[in-house]
Amino acid sequence: MWRLTGTLTLAAALAGCAALNTLHTEVSTYGQWPAGRAPGTYVFERLPSQQARAQAQDALEAAARPALREAGFTEAQAGQEPDVRVQVGARLTRVDAGPWGPQVGLGGYWAWSRNPWWGPGWGLGWQAELPRYEREVGLLLRDHASGRVLYEARAGHEGSAVGDARLLAAMFAAALVDFPHPGVNPRAVRVPLGPEGR
């Protein structure tokens, strides 16, 4: 009996660890990637607003590189004519819980007290609201020669933490997991979170 209980506890702990290392996203993809066309080489293309925030865009492009590599793309070398141009973007929105949203801490509560009198009592404590963060990443792949959009992919995620580069990389991986095929939109996609510092 003890052996069975220990095994079940270990299985539950491992499942919990797996859940902590898995990202659940909602993915939508659109486009008509030409049949038989290989992914080829790419360069990043920046909008004027992204050029103005070069450091933030550098970090975003760094997070997208592993997903593009996994999809079969190779970054073009300086002076090399690329097959496609890639635009990447991201959005982060903080949603405050408000008075009826999820909260943490001790709030007011009713309790029955035995001493010194029987009856209800009122207790007060600290309470704080937990904000939620809605994130979305997107990629747009254009044919370099014609400028035609070949593929568009978006991945969204909601959680209680701001997130980091590891989370962004996993979201880009989710966005391109079915490349070059579009799928049912939107659809749930689960991907592993990479190691810290990836």
PyMOL commands that set and color helices and strands:
alter all, ss='L'
color gray80, all
select helices_A, chain A and resi 2-20+48-52+54-70+165-175
alter helices_A, ss='H'
color red, helices_A
select strands_A, chain A and resi 22-31+41-44+74-75+84-95+103-105+109-113+119-123+127-129+132-143+149-159+187-192
alter strands_A, ss='S'
color yellow, strands_A
deselect
rebuild
show_as cartoon
